[in-house]
Amino acid sequence: MRPLRYSINVTLDGCCHHEAGLPPDEESMRYWTDAMARADALLFGRVTYEMMESAWRKPATGTWPDWMGEWEVPFAETIDRAKKYVVSSTLGGADWNAELVRGDLGQAVQRLKQEPGESLYVGGVTLPLALADLGLIDEYEFLVQPVLAGHGPTLLAGLHERIQLELVDRREFRSGAVALRYRPARVTA
């Protein structure tokens, strides 16, 4: 069974709005490029899918936009070609290498996890909360930014039950950001 990893940038005070942390730099973009390259597929809710598509889908012209730095292109190419699943009851369709996921969320994600492969990645705010509540996330990966945002959506706000985690990896960045990977702790009687 392939594991489901929740990956997101988050500020020290738990804000996970995409503009709340540090602007991307070469080191963090390499980190996320490598992470995306290890995923068999990406799982997004509608809002995250539309946001990522608007930023990272290769334009019809075949050339990346002028705002994109040369060091951002590998990330853009990796996410552009990745298989994507979009959980939405409001979208009429999805392209950009994407397939809509409808119906019972738990059953649908269990089916995706049972397909052969190395891993699935989920990003965003709302969908990961629902998946965490269902106990479907096998690993949590946070790139913690040395910023206090003071407002904005917070990480897993509204989680129904506490999830004890154990640290499995840690990496420090020159910017002061720290990548932390956790797995749900095994409960022993």
Accessible surface in RSA format (square Angstrom, percent):
REM  Atomic radii and reference values for relative SASA: ProtOr
REM  Chains: A
REM  Algorithm: Lee & Richards
REM  Probe-radius: 1.40
REM  Slices: 20
REM RES _ NUM      All-atoms   Total-Side   Main-Chain    Non-polar    All polar
REM                ABS   REL    ABS   REL    ABS   REL    ABS   REL    ABS   REL
RES MET A   1   154.96  80.3  78.08  51.7  76.88 183.1  72.14  61.3  82.82 109.7
RES ARG A   2    11.21   4.7   9.52   4.9   1.69   4.0   0.69   0.9  10.52   6.4
RES PRO A   3    57.57  42.0  54.78  49.9   2.78  10.1  57.56  47.5   0.01   0.0
RES LEU A   4     0.00   0.0   0.00   0.0   0.00   0.0   0.00   0.0   0.00   0.0
RES ARG A   5    31.00  13.0  31.00  15.8   0.00   0.0   3.24   4.4  27.76  16.8
RES TYR A   6     0.69   0.3   0.69   0.4   0.00   0.0   0.00   0.0   0.69   0.8
RES SER A   7    10.82   9.1   2.46   3.3   8.36  19.3   2.46   5.2   8.36  11.7
RES ILE A   8    21.00  12.0  15.73  11.7   5.27  12.7  21.00  15.1   0.00   0.0
RES ASN A   9    64.12  44.2  60.63  58.6   3.49   8.4  15.85  38.1  48.27  46.7
RES VAL A  10     6.72   4.4   5.27   4.8   1.45   3.5   6.68   5.8   0.04   0.1
RES THR A  11     3.81   2.7   1.52   1.5   2.29   5.5   1.52   2.0   2.29   3.5
RES LEU A  12   113.23  63.1  82.91  59.3  30.32  76.2  83.93  58.9  29.31  78.9
RES ASP A  13    60.05  42.1  31.89  31.7  28.16  66.6  33.81  79.6  26.24  26.2
RES GLY A  14    18.57  22.9   0.00   N/A  18.57  22.9  17.97  49.3   0.60   1.3
RES CYS A  15     3.40   2.6   2.70   3.0   0.70   1.6   2.24   5.7   1.16   1.3
RES CYS A  16     8.59   6.5   0.13   0.1   8.45  19.9   0.37   0.9   8.22   8.9
RES HIS A  17    73.65  40.3  65.22  45.3   8.44  21.6  39.86  41.1  33.79  39.3
RES HIS A  18   113.88  62.2  75.46  52.5  38.42  98.3  67.27  69.3  46.60  54.2
RES GLU A  19   133.57  76.7 103.59  78.4  29.98  71.4  39.13  75.7  94.44  77.1
RES ALA A  20    23.65  21.7   5.48   8.5  18.17  41.3  15.54  21.9   8.11  21.5
RES GLY A  21    23.08  28.5   0.00   N/A  23.08  28.5   5.52  15.2  17.56  39.3
RES LEU A  22    62.69  34.9  47.46  34.0  15.22  38.3  48.12  33.8  14.57  39.2
RES PRO A  23   108.87  79.3  93.37  85.1  15.50  56.3 100.47  83.0   8.39  52.2
RES PRO A  24    73.78  53.8  58.15  53.0  15.62  56.8  63.17  52.2  10.61  66.0
RES ASP A  25    50.82  35.6  48.78  48.6   2.04   4.8  33.36  78.5  17.45  17.4
RES GLU A  26    87.35  50.2  84.27  63.8   3.09   7.3  16.44  31.8  70.91  57.9
RES GLU A  27    15.29   8.8  14.55  11.0   0.73   1.7   1.67   3.2  13.62  11.1
RES SER A  28    14.93  12.6  14.93  19.9   0.00   0.0  11.43  24.3   3.50   4.9
RES MET A  29     9.42   4.9   9.01   6.0   0.40   1.0   1.30   1.1   8.12  10.8
RES ARG A  30   124.35  52.2 122.43  62.4   1.92   4.6  69.67  95.2  54.68  33.1
RES TYR A  31    24.04  11.2  22.04  12.5   2.00   5.2  19.01  14.3   5.04   6.2
RES TRP A  32    21.30   8.5  21.30  10.3   0.00   0.0  20.82  11.1   0.48   0.8
RES THR A  33    19.10  13.6  19.10  19.4   0.00   0.0  17.21  23.1   1.88   2.8
RES ASP A  34    78.59  55.1  76.15  75.8   2.44   5.8  15.80  37.2  62.79  62.6
RES ALA A  35     0.09   0.1   0.09   0.1   0.00   0.0   0.09   0.1   0.00   0.0
RES MET A  36    20.47  10.6  17.87  11.8   2.60   6.2  17.87  15.2   2.60   3.4
RES ALA A  37    69.30  63.7  37.41  57.7  31.90  72.6  42.70  60.1  26.60  70.5
RES ARG A  38   122.61  51.5 109.82  56.0  12.79  30.4  74.35 101.6  48.26  29.2
RES ALA A  39    15.97  14.7   0.00   0.0  15.97  36.3   0.33   0.5  15.64  41.4
RES ASP A  40    54.51  38.2  31.18  31.0  23.33  55.2  15.80  37.2  38.71  38.6
RES ALA A  41     1.92   1.8   1.55   2.4   0.37   0.8   1.92   2.7   0.00   0.0
RES LEU A  42     0.95   0.5   0.93   0.7   0.01   0.0   0.95   0.7   0.00   0.0
RES LEU A  43     0.16   0.1   0.16   0.1   0.00   0.0   0.16   0.1   0.00   0.0
RES PHE A  44     6.23   3.1   6.23   3.9   0.00   0.0   6.23   3.8   0.00   0.0
RES GLY A  45    14.41  17.8   0.00   N/A  14.41  17.8  13.64  37.4   0.76   1.7
RES ARG A  46    87.88  36.9  84.36  43.0   3.52   8.4  14.18  19.4  73.70  44.7
RES VAL A  47   101.03  66.5  97.36  88.1   3.67   8.8  98.66  85.7   2.37   6.4
RES THR A  48    17.26  12.3  16.64  16.9   0.62   1.5   4.87   6.5  12.39  18.7
RES TYR A  49     6.43   3.0   6.43   3.7   0.00   0.0   5.58   4.2   0.85   1.0
RES GLU A  50    68.22  39.2  63.15  47.8   5.07  12.1  28.70  55.5  39.52  32.3
RES MET A  51    65.33  33.8  58.02  38.4   7.31  17.4  56.27  47.8   9.06  12.0
RES MET A  52    31.68  16.4  31.68  21.0   0.00   0.0  22.68  19.3   9.00  11.9
RES GLU A  53    38.45  22.1  35.36  26.8   3.09   7.4   9.37  18.1  29.08  23.7
RES SER A  54    98.53  83.3  56.56  75.5  41.96  96.7  50.68 107.9  47.85  67.0
RES ALA A  55    34.03  31.3  25.55  39.4   8.48  19.3  30.28  42.6   3.75   9.9
RES TRP A  56    27.36  11.0  27.36  13.2   0.00   0.0  18.85  10.0   8.51  13.8
RES ARG A  57    90.18  37.9  78.81  40.2  11.37  27.1  22.50  30.7  67.68  41.0
RES LYS A  58    78.39  38.2  66.37  40.7  12.02  28.6  29.26  26.3  49.13  52.3
RES PRO A  59    47.25  34.4  32.63  29.7  14.62  53.1  43.54  35.9   3.71  23.1
RES ALA A  60   117.40 107.9  68.12 105.1  49.29 112.1  81.43 114.7  35.98  95.3
RES THR A  61   114.54  81.5  76.94  78.0  37.60  89.6  82.15 110.3  32.39  49.0
RES GLY A  62    41.94  51.7   0.00   N/A  41.94  51.7  26.10  71.6  15.84  35.5
RES THR A  63    93.23  66.3  89.20  90.4   4.03   9.6  74.95 100.7  18.28  27.6
RES TRP A  64    37.88  15.2  21.33  10.3  16.55  38.9  21.18  11.3  16.71  27.1
RES PRO A  65    43.40  31.6  29.39  26.8  14.01  50.9  40.16  33.2   3.24  20.2
RES ASP A  66   154.95 108.5 120.14 119.6  34.81  82.3  44.94 105.8 110.01 109.7
RES TRP A  67   145.53  58.4 111.62  54.0  33.92  79.6 108.24  57.7  37.29  60.5
RES MET A  68    15.84   8.2   0.32   0.2  15.52  37.0   0.51   0.4  15.33  20.3
RES GLY A  69    22.62  27.9   0.00   N/A  22.62  27.9  22.06  60.5   0.56   1.3
RES GLU A  70   161.45  92.7 144.80 109.5  16.65  39.7  59.95 116.0 101.51  82.9
RES TRP A  71    91.02  36.5  74.20  35.9  16.82  39.5  63.32  33.8  27.70  44.9
RES GLU A  72    16.50   9.5  16.50  12.5   0.00   0.0   0.13   0.3  16.36  13.4
RES VAL A  73    34.38  22.6  34.38  31.1   0.00   0.0  34.38  29.9   0.00   0.0
RES PRO A  74    65.56  47.8  62.78  57.2   2.78  10.1  65.03  53.7   0.53   3.3
RES PHE A  75    10.81   5.4  10.77   6.7   0.03   0.1  10.77   6.5   0.03   0.1
RES ALA A  76     0.00   0.0   0.00   0.0   0.00   0.0   0.00   0.0   0.00   0.0
RES GLU A  77    66.62  38.2  64.50  48.8   2.12   5.1  14.09  27.3  52.53  42.9
RES THR A  78    11.21   8.0  10.15  10.3   1.07   2.5   5.15   6.9   6.06   9.2
RES ILE A  79     0.00   0.0   0.00   0.0   0.00   0.0   0.00   0.0   0.00   0.0
RES ASP A  80    27.54  19.3  27.06  26.9   0.48   1.1   0.06   0.1  27.48  27.4
RES ARG A  81   164.14  68.9 142.25  72.5  21.90  52.1  65.55  89.6  98.59  59.8
RES ALA A  82    15.53  14.3   6.36   9.8   9.17  20.9  15.53  21.9   0.00   0.0
RES LYS A  83    74.91  36.5  68.53  42.0   6.38  15.2  50.53  45.5  24.38  26.0
RES LYS A  84     0.00   0.0   0.00   0.0   0.00   0.0   0.00   0.0   0.00   0.0
RES TYR A  85    17.08   8.0  17.08   9.7   0.00   0.0   2.30   1.7  14.77  18.2
RES VAL A  86     0.00   0.0   0.00   0.0   0.00   0.0   0.00   0.0   0.00   0.0
RES VAL A  87    34.71  22.8  29.66  26.8   5.06  12.2  29.66  25.8   5.06  13.7
RES SER A  88    10.08   8.5   0.05   0.1  10.04  23.1   9.28  19.8   0.81   1.1
RES SER A  89   105.94  89.5  74.12  98.9  31.82  73.3  47.85 101.9  58.09  81.4
RES THR A  90   106.07  75.4  73.19  74.2  32.87  78.3  76.68 103.0  29.38  44.4
RES LEU A  91    29.65  16.5  26.40  18.9   3.25   8.2  27.93  19.6   1.72   4.6
RES GLY A  92    81.54 100.5   0.00   N/A  81.54 100.5  42.83 117.5  38.71  86.7
RES GLY A  93    44.82  55.3   0.00   N/A  44.82  55.3  28.44  78.0  16.39  36.7
RES ALA A  94    30.61  28.1   0.16   0.3  30.45  69.3   5.89   8.3  24.72  65.5
RES ASP A  95    83.58  58.5  77.82  77.5   5.76  13.6  38.63  90.9  44.95  44.8
RES TRP A  96    11.23   4.5   4.71   2.3   6.52  15.3   8.93   4.8   2.30   3.7
RES ASN A  97    76.29  52.6  55.49  53.6  20.80  50.1  23.05  55.5  53.23  51.5
RES ALA A  98    17.28  15.9   0.00   0.0  17.28  39.3   0.00   0.0  17.28  45.8
RES GLU A  99    89.71  51.5  84.67  64.1   5.04  12.0  31.79  61.5  57.91  47.3
RES LEU A 100    41.97  23.4  20.50  14.7  21.47  54.0  20.50  14.4  21.47  57.8
RES VAL A 101    15.63  10.3  10.79   9.8   4.84  11.7  14.13  12.3   1.50   4.1
RES ARG A 102   112.72  47.3  89.99  45.9  22.73  54.1  64.60  88.3  48.12  29.2
RES GLY A 103    72.07  88.9   0.00   N/A  72.07  88.9  41.67 114.4  30.40  68.1
RES ASP A 104    84.27  59.0  64.75  64.4  19.53  46.2  25.42  59.8  58.85  58.7
RES LEU A 105    36.31  20.2  29.68  21.2   6.63  16.7  31.01  21.8   5.30  14.3
RES GLY A 106    15.66  19.3   0.00   N/A  15.66  19.3  13.27  36.4   2.39   5.4
RES GLN A 107   113.08  63.2 108.36  79.2   4.72  11.2  32.83  69.9  80.25  60.9
RES ALA A 108     5.29   4.9   3.17   4.9   2.12   4.8   4.01   5.6   1.28   3.4
RES VAL A 109     0.00   0.0   0.00   0.0   0.00   0.0   0.00   0.0   0.00   0.0
RES GLN A 110    67.50  37.7  67.50  49.3   0.00   0.0  25.35  54.0  42.14  32.0
RES ARG A 111   140.31  58.9 136.49  69.6   3.82   9.1  68.93  94.2  71.38  43.3
RES LEU A 112    13.11   7.3  13.11   9.4   0.00   0.0  13.11   9.2   0.00   0.0
RES LYS A 113     8.88   4.3   8.88   5.5   0.00   0.0   0.59   0.5   8.29   8.8
RES GLN A 114   115.28  64.5  90.06  65.8  25.22  60.1  26.76  57.0  88.52  67.1
RES GLU A 115    71.97  41.3  67.99  51.4   3.99   9.5  27.92  54.0  44.05  36.0
RES PRO A 116   126.87  92.5 103.97  94.8  22.89  83.2 115.76  95.6  11.10  69.0
RES GLY A 117    42.41  52.3   0.00   N/A  42.41  52.3  17.52  48.1  24.90  55.8
RES GLU A 118   133.33  76.5 123.29  93.3  10.04  23.9  44.86  86.8  88.47  72.2
RES SER A 119    14.10  11.9  14.10  18.8   0.00   0.0  11.98  25.5   2.12   3.0
RES LEU A 120     0.14   0.1   0.14   0.1   0.00   0.0   0.14   0.1   0.00   0.0
RES TYR A 121     3.97   1.9   3.62   2.1   0.35   0.9   3.40   2.6   0.57   0.7
RES VAL A 122     1.83   1.2   0.00   0.0   1.83   4.4   1.14   1.0   0.69   1.9
RES GLY A 123    10.62  13.1   0.00   N/A  10.62  13.1   9.36  25.7   1.26   2.8
RES GLY A 124    11.39  14.1   0.00   N/A  11.39  14.1   7.49  20.6   3.90   8.7
RES VAL A 125    51.75  34.1  47.01  42.6   4.74  11.4  47.28  41.1   4.47  12.1
RES THR A 126   109.92  78.2 105.63 107.1   4.29  10.2  75.86 101.9  34.07  51.5
RES LEU A 127    14.21   7.9   8.26   5.9   5.95  15.0  11.41   8.0   2.80   7.5
RES PRO A 128     0.14   0.1   0.14   0.1   0.00   0.0   0.14   0.1   0.00   0.0
RES LEU A 129    39.95  22.2  39.95  28.6   0.00   0.0  39.95  28.1   0.00   0.0
RES ALA A 130    36.82  33.9  30.11  46.5   6.71  15.3  36.17  50.9   0.65   1.7
RES LEU A 131     0.00   0.0   0.00   0.0   0.00   0.0   0.00   0.0   0.00   0.0
RES ALA A 132     4.76   4.4   0.00   0.0   4.76  10.8   0.27   0.4   4.48  11.9
RES ASP A 133    53.89  37.7  19.04  19.0  34.85  82.4  17.63  41.5  36.26  36.2
RES LEU A 134    95.28  53.1  67.87  48.6  27.41  68.9  72.68  51.0  22.60  60.8
RES GLY A 135    62.01  76.5   0.00   N/A  62.01  76.5  33.90  93.0  28.11  63.0
RES LEU A 136     9.97   5.6   9.97   7.1   0.00   0.0   9.97   7.0   0.00   0.0
RES ILE A 137     6.01   3.4   0.06   0.0   5.95  14.3   0.06   0.0   5.95  16.1
RES ASP A 138    48.54  34.0  42.93  42.7   5.61  13.3  15.80  37.2  32.74  32.7
RES GLU A 139     8.84   5.1   8.84   6.7   0.00   0.0   3.39   6.6   5.45   4.4
RES TYR A 140     4.59   2.1   4.59   2.6   0.00   0.0   2.04   1.5   2.55   3.1
RES GLU A 141     0.53   0.3   0.53   0.4   0.00   0.0   0.13   0.3   0.40   0.3
RES PHE A 142    16.66   8.3  16.59  10.3   0.07   0.2  16.66  10.1   0.00   0.0
RES LEU A 143     0.70   0.4   0.64   0.5   0.06   0.2   0.65   0.5   0.05   0.1
RES VAL A 144    25.44  16.7  24.36  22.0   1.08   2.6  24.36  21.2   1.08   2.9
RES GLN A 145    10.45   5.8  10.39   7.6   0.06   0.1   0.78   1.7   9.67   7.3
RES PRO A 146    56.65  41.3  33.08  30.2  23.57  85.7  34.40  28.4  22.25 138.3
RES VAL A 147    36.78  24.2  31.03  28.1   5.75  13.8  36.78  32.0   0.00   0.0
RES LEU A 148   134.90  75.1 107.48  76.9  27.42  68.9 107.48  75.5  27.42  73.8
RES ALA A 149    21.89  20.1   2.80   4.3  19.09  43.4   9.05  12.8  12.83  34.0
RES GLY A 150    68.54  84.5   0.00   N/A  68.54  84.5  36.90 101.3  31.64  70.9
RES HIS A 151   148.24  81.0 132.54  92.1  15.70  40.2 104.44 107.6  43.79  51.0
RES GLY A 152    38.17  47.1   0.00   N/A  38.17  47.1  17.60  48.3  20.58  46.1
RES PRO A 153    55.71  40.6  42.31  38.6  13.40  48.7  54.67  45.1   1.03   6.4
RES THR A 154    57.81  41.1  53.56  54.3   4.25  10.1  40.19  54.0  17.62  26.6
RES LEU A 155    45.95  25.6  28.97  20.7  16.98  42.7  28.97  20.3  16.98  45.7
RES LEU A 156    25.15  14.0  18.52  13.3   6.63  16.7  19.42  13.6   5.73  15.4
RES ALA A 157    59.65  54.8  39.74  61.3  19.91  45.3  49.35  69.5  10.30  27.3
RES GLY A 158    59.44  73.3   0.00   N/A  59.44  73.3  37.96 104.2  21.48  48.1
RES LEU A 159    51.88  28.9  28.00  20.0  23.88  60.0  28.00  19.7  23.88  64.3
RES HIS A 160   150.44  82.2 119.44  83.0  31.00  79.3  89.37  92.1  61.07  71.1
RES GLU A 161   135.92  78.0 128.42  97.2   7.50  17.9  45.87  88.7  90.05  73.5
RES ARG A 162   204.93  86.0 168.43  85.9  36.50  86.9  78.43 107.2 126.50  76.7
RES ILE A 163    52.59  29.9  32.48  24.2  20.11  48.5  35.50  25.6  17.08  46.4
RES GLN A 164    99.35  55.6  89.94  65.7   9.41  22.4  40.00  85.1  59.35  45.0
RES LEU A 165    51.30  28.6  33.33  23.8  17.97  45.2  33.33  23.4  17.97  48.4
RES GLU A 166    82.90  47.6  78.77  59.6   4.13   9.8  28.88  55.9  54.02  44.1
RES LEU A 167    92.51  51.5  63.75  45.6  28.76  72.3  63.75  44.8  28.76  77.4
RES VAL A 168    51.73  34.0  17.53  15.9  34.20  82.4  24.90  21.6  26.83  72.8
RES ASP A 169    67.28  47.1  60.61  60.3   6.67  15.8  10.19  24.0  57.09  56.9
RES ARG A 170   125.48  52.7  99.86  50.9  25.62  61.0  33.30  45.5  92.18  55.9
RES ARG A 171    96.17  40.4  91.01  46.4   5.17  12.3  42.20  57.7  53.97  32.7
RES GLU A 172   112.27  64.5  90.70  68.6  21.57  51.4  27.00  52.2  85.27  69.6
RES PHE A 173    11.17   5.6   1.46   0.9   9.71  25.3   3.20   1.9   7.97  22.8
RES ARG A 174   194.54  81.7 154.48  78.7  40.06  95.4  90.10 123.1 104.44  63.3
RES SER A 175    47.24  39.9  15.61  20.8  31.63  72.9  25.58  54.5  21.66  30.3
RES GLY A 176    42.01  51.8   0.00   N/A  42.01  51.8  29.76  81.7  12.25  27.4
RES ALA A 177     3.90   3.6   3.75   5.8   0.15   0.3   3.75   5.3   0.15   0.4
RES VAL A 178    29.99  19.7  29.99  27.1   0.00   0.0  29.99  26.1   0.00   0.0
RES ALA A 179     3.82   3.5   2.37   3.6   1.46   3.3   2.64   3.7   1.18   3.1
RES LEU A 180    31.39  17.5  31.35  22.4   0.04   0.1  31.39  22.0   0.00   0.0
RES ARG A 181    48.11  20.2  47.92  24.4   0.18   0.4   5.33   7.3  42.77  25.9
RES TYR A 182    50.11  23.4  50.11  28.5   0.00   0.0  23.43  17.6  26.68  32.9
RES ARG A 183   108.14  45.4 108.14  55.1   0.00   0.0  27.03  36.9  81.11  49.2
RES PRO A 184    42.19  30.7  39.17  35.7   3.02  11.0  39.17  32.3   3.02  18.8
RES ALA A 185    26.31  24.2  14.28  22.0  12.03  27.4  14.28  20.1  12.03  31.9
RES ARG A 186   200.36  84.1 177.58  90.5  22.79  54.3  68.24  93.3 132.12  80.1
RES VAL A 187   143.39  94.4 108.65  98.4  34.75  83.7 112.69  97.9  30.70  83.3
RES THR A 188   121.35  86.3  95.32  96.6  26.03  62.0  67.77  91.0  53.58  81.0
RES ALA A 189   154.94 142.5  72.53 111.9  82.41 187.5 109.45 154.1  45.49 120.5
END  Absolute sums over single chains surface
CHAIN  1 A    10290.1       7705.1       2585.0       5646.9       4643.3
END  Absolute sums over all chains
TOTAL         10290.1       7705.1       2585.0       5646.9       4643.3
